[in-house]
Each structure stands twice: as structure tokens, then as C-alpha cells.
Amino acid sequence: MAWKLTPLLALLFFAGCLGDASNEPRRVKGDTATVYVSVPRTGVGAPAGRAVEAGATLALEDAGGRAGGLKIRLRTLSSTEPGGQVWKPDVVNSNADQAVRDPHAIAYLGELGFGGSAVSMPVTNAARLLQVAPTDGLTSLTQIPPGRPRSDPIRLRPSGERNFVRLVPNDLLLTEVLLELMRERGTERLAVIFDQEVYGRELAAQIVARARRDGPDPLEAEEYRGKVDEIPDLVDRIAAGNPGAVVIAGVASPGTGRMLAAIDTRLPGVPVYATSGMLERDPRTPIPDAPLSVEALTPVLPARELPPAGRDVIRRAGELAGAEAARPEAAYGYEAMRLILDAVGKGGRDRARVAAAALAMRDRRSPIGPYRLRGTGDVEGQRFALYALQNGRFRFVRIED
């Protein structure tokens, strides 16, 4: 698998060097503290962004708008450009920089997924500002991912201290569950297609590394560079290895439908597997031509698998922000804000103490269900939702753990 330095990876390399952390405030000034929320407001991730923002707003309302003797307010920033489809590194970096330079900022809620936190985390870490990511599973945020030995999370921690917590299992756990599913079904040879972004490249590396160790036998991974006219040749190369399954690692794009149609034509009957990136698409646009079996695994559980408190948050989010916000991500946004408020209750106006308080938390009962936090910022457990493509749209099938 050939890797190269993309603009995003270059930004990650330099992100920890931006600004002078010594000039950033370490304690909140005054009696009001701000929690910054970074979510997509345009593109395919906008509905999830609205749901997270609504959930965070409800958690703050339920707490009476206060924590640790401070009045708490929210300030939401978009992680997408106007009219953009997915988060942009420079926009996310700007969001984090704006937060850490605000003398009233006490925490940062973001990013939603697909590696965006790798851009904001070096900035928030330098300022010892607590960062809680509701749904970002990128492995290298908390541990070295197999197949990517240089992606040590220490590169994202210029302060040397931890400040990051997430609420979903990391992508390595997802990878292991996905490969176990294939082994149970008798898959012997596996092909991987990945995109150019940090999420897809890291995910593909983990899949290949774990498949080499445990099976199925991995074929050479192929990079999709976003050029639709290259899809036929790419699928021809995959088909030459006669795989028993194909994994698409990355975020859905305008070429996703054509990719699936080409796989169906060249590899009839071969199942396709994917992750939550495949689900990040406009549900109003069905996929008409695809292999008989296309399944996607995601750490965000559907409403029916959440406890009553989670389903109630989703209902209230819809009432607050419209039907589009009545999504499972609202429960994750609610718990992210609740965790922040609890940390502020222990740490007060001191940023470093708030971050330390969050990382010291362990067993929690919440709208996303009971979970246990580790000192690394990861959550224990590996429950994932399996979706299958049916009549052009993804439908929930069952829980895999």
C-alpha cells in the first residue's frame, strides 16, 4: 500500500506548531464560560451536526445553564465551508484556534467523525482545553493504529498531557468486528479500496494489518483518488485478485454509486463491506445499482438500541430543532455536553483541571447507555450497528459486538 503526504496530513504535521500556547488563557475570565461546538452545518453531515447541537443545547438547559459556579453558554461553529459537503481541515483548525484564544472558553465539543479531531486536537491540547468528540472513532487520536506506526497520538499532544475524550469505540475495534464477521461467513480473500483522506487511509491500514494477522488473506489495497473515470480500471485491478469480499474504506462521495455498480458488474455475487463513512450520504438519493450484499458497520447506535432516556432526547431534539435533528446523534451530543458540565463542576474555571476531571471519570449512565471511560480518553466496549443496503437505502439490521 503506497502512502503519500496529502494536504490534510501536512496540516496535521504542522497543527501543533500554530500559535503561541503561552499566550492563551488557562483560566476562564469572569462568571460566564463558553463551550464551543464544532459541527458540519452544510453537506451530508449537516443533519447529524444539527442533532448534536440540539442534544448539547438540551443538556445545558437540563442543567439550568450552569456548572462549577459558572454560567455556561454554547457557541456553535461550522466545520464545513458554505456549500461544502464535508469538513475542511483549515475550517476545523480555525474553529479550535478561535476557541482556545477566547478567555471565556472552558471546553470544545467536536468533531463528529472521520478524523476531524486530528486537526483540532493539537490546538486544544496546547491550551489544555478539554475536547469531547461525540462520534469520532479515528484510532490514532488515542493509540498507535496497526499498519501506521508513525501515527502516534503523542504527535497530537504538544502539551504532553491528555485532553481528549470520545464517546464511541475507536476504529480499530470496528475493524476487528468487521473482519470477524467476514471470517464467520467463510471469506478467504479480501480486497480494500480506500480514499485519500486520513480516515480512509488509516482505516485501510488497520484492515490490512489485522487481516494479515488473523485473516482473511488481504490483497493489495487500492486507492480511489476521487476521479470517477478511473473507477473501471480500479475495479479491474481488484477483480484480478479474485477476492471473496471487498471493503470500501472512506467517506461516501459522488462516485460511490458508480463504484458499487462497477463491483457488481466485475465481481457478481461478491459482498461489499464498509463503515460509517458509507452511511454519510444524502438518504434522499438511493443507490440504484449495487452488489446483492452491501453492509456497513457504525459505532453510532440507532434510536431503537438506545435506552428510553436516549430516545427521549431524540424526540426533544426534533421538537427543538426540527424533524431532521431527531437523530441518534442528538443523544451523543447530549452526553458529550453532560460530560463537559460534570467536568466543569469538578474543575471549575481552570481549563487543565476540567480536562483532568473528564479523563478521571469512569462509569457513567447516560442517554447512549452505560459506558466506562478509560484514562486514555477511549470508551470500553465494542457495540456496533450493522446496516444493509436494501432497495437503494441502508436499513438497520442488528447489533454486532
C-alpha positions in Angstrom: 0.0 0.0 0.0 1.6 3.3 -1.1 1.1 6.3 1.2 1.7 9.9 0.4 1.5 13.2 2.2 -1.9 14.7 1.5 -2.8 18.3 2.3 -4.6 17.1 5.4 -1.6 15.1 6.7 0.6 18.1 6.1 -1.7 20.2 8.2 -1.7 17.6 10.9 2.1 17.7 11.0 2.2 21.4 11.5 -1.0 21.9 13.5 0.7 21.6 16.8 3.0 24.4 15.9 0.4 27.0 15.1 0.2 29.9 17.5 1.9 30.5 20.8 0.2 28.4 23.5 1.9 30.5 26.2 -0.3 33.5 25.2 -3.6 31.5 25.6 -5.6 31.8 28.8 -5.6 28.9 31.2 -8.4 30.1 33.4 -11.9 31.4 32.5 -12.2 35.2 33.0 -15.4 36.4 34.6 -18.5 34.4 35.6 -19.5 33.1 32.2 -17.8 30.2 30.4 -18.3 29.2 26.8 -18.4 25.7 25.3 -17.5 25.7 21.7 -19.4 23.2 19.4 -17.8 22.4 16.1 -20.2 20.5 13.7 -21.0 20.5 10.0 -23.7 22.9 9.0 -23.7 22.1 5.3 -23.3 19.0 3.3 -24.1 15.4 4.0 -23.1 15.7 7.7 -25.4 18.7 8.4 -28.4 16.7 9.8 -26.0 14.9 12.3 -24.5 18.3 13.2 -27.9 19.8 13.9 -28.8 16.7 16.0 -25.6 17.0 18.1 -26.1 20.8 18.6 -29.7 20.2 19.7 -28.6 17.5 22.1 -25.9 19.7 23.6 -28.4 22.5 24.0 -30.9 20.3 25.8 -28.2 19.0 28.2 -27.3 22.6 29.1 -31.0 23.5 29.6 -31.5 20.5 31.8 -28.5 21.6 33.9 -30.0 25.0 34.4 -27.3 26.6 32.2 -24.7 26.4 35.0 -21.8 24.3 36.2 -19.0 24.8 38.6 -20.3 28.1 39.8 -20.2 29.4 36.2 -22.9 30.4 33.8 -22.4 28.2 30.7 -23.2 29.3 27.1 -22.8 27.5 23.8 -21.2 28.9 20.7 -21.6 26.8 17.6 -19.1 27.0 14.7 -19.5 25.2 11.3 -16.8 22.7 10.4 -17.8 23.0 6.7 -17.4 25.8 4.3 -20.6 27.4 2.9 -22.0 25.0 0.4 -19.3 22.4 1.3 -20.1 18.7 1.6 -17.6 17.5 4.3 -15.5 19.1 7.0 -12.4 21.1 5.9 -9.1 21.0 7.7 -8.5 24.7 7.6 -12.0 25.4 8.9 -11.7 23.0 11.7 -8.3 24.4 12.7 -9.8 27.9 12.7 -12.6 26.7 15.0 -10.2 25.2 17.5 -7.9 28.3 17.4 -10.9 30.6 17.9 -11.9 28.6 21.0 -8.5 28.4 22.7 -8.0 32.2 22.3 -11.3 33.0 23.8 -10.7 33.9 27.5 -14.2 32.5 28.4 -13.7 29.1 26.7 -13.9 26.1 29.0 -14.3 23.2 26.6 -14.6 22.2 23.0 -17.3 19.8 21.7 -16.2 18.3 18.4 -15.5 16.8 15.9 -18.3 14.4 14.7 -16.1 12.0 12.8 -13.8 10.8 10.0 -10.7 12.2 11.6 -11.6 15.8 12.0 -10.4 15.7 15.6 -6.9 15.1 14.4 -6.9 18.7 13.2 -8.5 20.4 16.2 -6.9 18.3 18.9 -3.3 19.6 18.7 -4.7 23.2 19.1 -7.0 22.4 22.0 -4.3 20.3 23.6 -1.7 23.0 23.5 -4.1 25.2 25.5 -5.1 22.3 27.9 -8.7 22.8 26.7 -11.0 19.8 27.2 -12.2 18.3 23.9 -15.0 15.8 23.8 -15.8 14.2 20.4 -19.2 12.7 20.2 -18.6 10.3 17.3 -15.0 10.5 16.0 -13.5 7.0 16.1 -10.2 7.7 14.5 -7.8 5.3 16.2 -4.7 7.5 16.2 -6.4 10.0 18.4 -5.7 7.8 21.4 -3.4 4.9 20.3 -1.0 3.9 17.5 -3.0 2.2 14.8 -1.6 -1.1 13.4 -0.2 -0.5 10.0 0.5 3.2 10.7 3.4 3.2 13.2 4.1 6.8 12.7 0.6 7.8 13.7 1.4 8.0 17.4 -1.2 10.1 19.2 1.7 11.9 21.0 2.0 14.0 17.9 -1.4 15.5 18.7 -0.5 16.3 22.3 2.0 19.2 22.2 1.4 19.9 25.9 2.3 16.4 26.8 -1.0 15.9 28.7 -4.2 14.3 27.6 -7.3 16.5 27.0 -9.4 14.3 24.6 -12.4 12.1 25.3 -14.6 10.3 22.8 -18.0 8.6 23.2 -17.7 5.8 20.6 -15.3 2.9 20.3 -12.3 3.5 18.1 -11.9 2.3 14.5 -9.5 -0.5 15.5 -12.3 -2.2 17.4 -14.6 -1.6 14.5 -12.1 -3.2 12.2 -11.8 -6.3 14.3 -15.5 -6.8 14.5 -15.8 -6.3 10.7 -13.1 -8.9 9.9 -14.6 -11.3 12.4 -17.9 -11.0 10.6 -16.2 -11.9 7.3 -14.4 -14.9 8.9 -17.7 -16.2 10.2 -19.0 -16.1 6.7 -16.1 -18.0 5.3 -14.3 -15.2 3.4 -10.8 -16.2 2.5 -9.5 -13.3 0.4 -10.2 -9.7 0.9 -9.7 -6.5 -1.2 -9.7 -3.0 0.1 -10.5 0.3 -1.6 -9.6 3.5 0.3 -9.8 7.2 -0.3 -7.2 9.9 0.1 -8.3 11.3 3.5 -6.8 10.4 6.8 -9.9 8.4 7.9 -9.9 6.1 4.8 -6.1 5.7 4.7 -5.8 4.9 8.4 -8.8 2.5 8.3 -7.4 0.7 5.3 -4.0 0.2 7.0 -5.7 -1.2 10.1 -7.8 -3.6 8.0 -4.8 -4.9 6.1 -2.7 -5.2 9.2 -5.3 -7.1 11.2 -6.3 -9.3 8.2 -2.6 -10.3 7.8 -2.6 -11.4 11.4 -6.0 -13.0 11.7 -7.4 -13.4 8.2 -9.0 -13.2 5.6 -5.9 -13.0 3.4 -5.6 -9.4 2.3 -4.9 -8.5 -1.3 -3.1 -5.2 -2.2 -5.2 -2.2 -1.2 -6.2 0.2 -4.0 -6.5 4.0 -3.6 -9.5 5.8 -5.1 -8.4 9.3 -5.9 -11.9 10.7 -6.4 -11.8 10.6 -10.2 -14.9 8.8 -11.4 -13.5 7.9 -14.8 -10.8 5.9 -13.1 -13.3 3.6 -11.3 -13.4 0.9 -14.1 -9.7 0.4 -14.1 -9.5 0.4 -10.3 -12.2 -2.3 -10.0 -10.5 -4.3 -12.8 -7.3 -4.4 -10.7 -9.3 -5.5 -7.7 -11.1 -8.2 -9.7 -7.9 -9.6 -10.9 -7.1 -10.9 -7.4 -10.4 -12.8 -7.3 -11.4 -11.6 -3.8 -14.2 -13.1 -1.8 -15.2 -9.7 -0.4 -14.4 -6.0 -0.9 -14.1 -3.4 1.8 -14.6 0.3 0.9 -12.8 2.4 3.5 -13.6 6.0 3.4 -16.5 8.5 3.2 -19.2 8.3 0.6 -18.7 10.5 -2.4 -20.3 11.3 -5.8 -18.5 8.2 -7.1 -19.8 5.8 -4.5 -22.8 4.6 -6.6 -20.6 4.1 -9.7 -18.1 2.2 -7.6 -20.7 -0.2 -6.3 -22.2 -0.7 -9.8 -18.7 -1.5 -11.2 -18.1 -4.0 -8.4 -21.4 -5.6 -9.1 -20.5 -5.9 -12.8 -17.0 -7.2 -12.4 -17.4 -9.3 -9.3 -21.0 -10.6 -9.3 -22.1 -12.1 -6.0 -19.1 -10.8 -4.1 -20.2 -8.9 -0.9 -19.2 -5.4 -0.1 -18.4 -4.2 3.4 -18.0 -0.6 4.6 -18.0 1.5 7.7 -19.9 4.6 8.8 -18.3 6.6 6.0 -20.6 4.8 3.6 -23.6 5.9 5.6 -22.6 9.6 5.4 -24.6 10.4 2.3 -27.9 12.0 1.4 -30.6 9.4 2.2 -32.9 11.0 -0.3 -30.7 9.8 -3.1 -30.9 6.0 -3.4 -28.2 3.8 -4.8 -29.9 2.0 -7.8 -27.3 -0.4 -8.9 -25.2 -2.3 -6.3 -24.0 -5.8 -5.4 -26.5 -8.1 -3.8 -24.9 -7.7 -0.4 -23.6 -4.3 0.8 -23.3 -3.9 4.6 -21.9 -1.0 6.7 -20.8 -1.0 10.3 -21.0 2.1 12.5 -20.4 2.9 16.2 -23.5 5.2 16.3 -26.3 3.1 17.6 -29.8 3.6 16.1 -32.6 5.0 18.3 -34.2 1.6 18.9 -31.0 0.4 20.6 -30.7 3.4 22.9 -32.2 3.4 26.4 -35.5 5.3 27.0 -33.6 8.4 28.1 -31.8 8.4 24.7 -35.0 8.1 22.7 -36.5 10.9 24.8 -33.5 13.2 23.9 -34.0 12.4 20.2 -37.7 13.3 20.5 -36.9 16.6 22.3 -34.2 17.4 19.7 -36.8 17.1 17.0 -39.1 19.5 18.8 -36.3 21.9 19.4 -34.5 22.0 16.0 -36.9 20.3 13.5 -37.5 16.7 12.4 -34.1 16.5 10.7 -32.4 16.8 14.2 -34.4 13.9 15.6 -31.5 11.5 15.1 -29.4 9.2 17.3 -26.5 11.7 17.2 -28.7 14.0 19.4 -28.2 11.6 22.3 -24.4 11.6 21.7 -24.4 15.4 21.7 -26.4 15.4 24.9 -24.0 13.1 26.7 -20.9 15.0 25.4 -22.3 18.2 26.9 -23.3 16.4 30.1 -19.8 15.1 30.5 -18.4 18.5 30.0 -20.7 20.0 32.6 -19.8 17.4 35.1 -16.1 18.0 34.4 -16.6 21.8 34.9 -18.4 21.0 38.1 -15.2 19.4 39.4 -12.6 21.6 37.7 -14.2 25.0 37.9 -12.8 27.8 35.8 -9.3 26.1 35.3 -9.0 24.5 31.9 -6.4 21.9 32.8 -8.4 20.8 35.9 -11.5 20.5 33.8 -9.7 18.3 31.3 -8.2 16.2 34.1 -11.6 15.8 35.7 -13.1 14.5 32.5 -10.3 11.9 32.0 -10.7 10.8 35.6 -14.3 9.8 35.1 -15.0 6.1 34.8 -18.5 4.5 34.9 -21.3 6.6 33.5 -25.0 6.0 32.9 -26.3 8.1 30.0 -28.8 8.5 27.2 -26.4 6.5 25.0 -26.4 3.7 27.6 -24.0 2.8 30.3 -20.3 3.0 29.4 -16.9 3.2 31.0 -14.2 5.7 30.2 -10.5 4.9 30.2 -7.8 7.3 31.2 -6.7 7.3 27.5 -9.9 9.0 26.6 -11.4 5.9 24.9 -14.6 4.1 25.9 -14.7 0.4 26.8 -17.0 -1.9 24.9 -17.5 -2.5 21.2 -21.2 -2.4 20.2 -21.7 -1.5 16.6 -24.8 -1.2 14.4 -24.9 -3.2 11.2 -26.8 -1.7 8.2 -27.6 -3.4 4.9 -28.4 -1.8 1.6 -32.0 -2.6 0.7 -33.8 -1.1 -2.3 -31.1 1.5 -2.6 -31.1 2.6 1.0 -29.4 1.5 4.2 -31.6 -0.2 6.8 -30.6 -1.2 10.3 -30.2 -5.0 10.7 -28.7 -5.8 14.1 -26.1 -5.1 16.7 -22.6 -6.6 16.4 -20.3 -6.8 19.4 
